[in-house]
Amino acid sequence: MPSTFHPAWRHGGALVVAHDVVGGVFAFSGGSPREASRPGEPGGIPHVCP
């Protein structure tokens, strides 16, 4: 995740579904989150902190 906002940034293998007020995101996990160093299980919606 970039340290500053970048409009072209994409969370690889996941779909961002919401942002929180401090810069974190809620992302629907697709594929294999652990292989991409992300928390959660496939099909889950974990919170990813900045």
Secondary structure as UniProt FT lines:
FT   TURN            7..8
FT   TURN            12..13
FT   STRAND          14..19
FT   TURN            21..22
FT   STRAND          25..29
FT   HELIX           33..36
FT   TURN            42..43
FT   STRAND          47..48
//
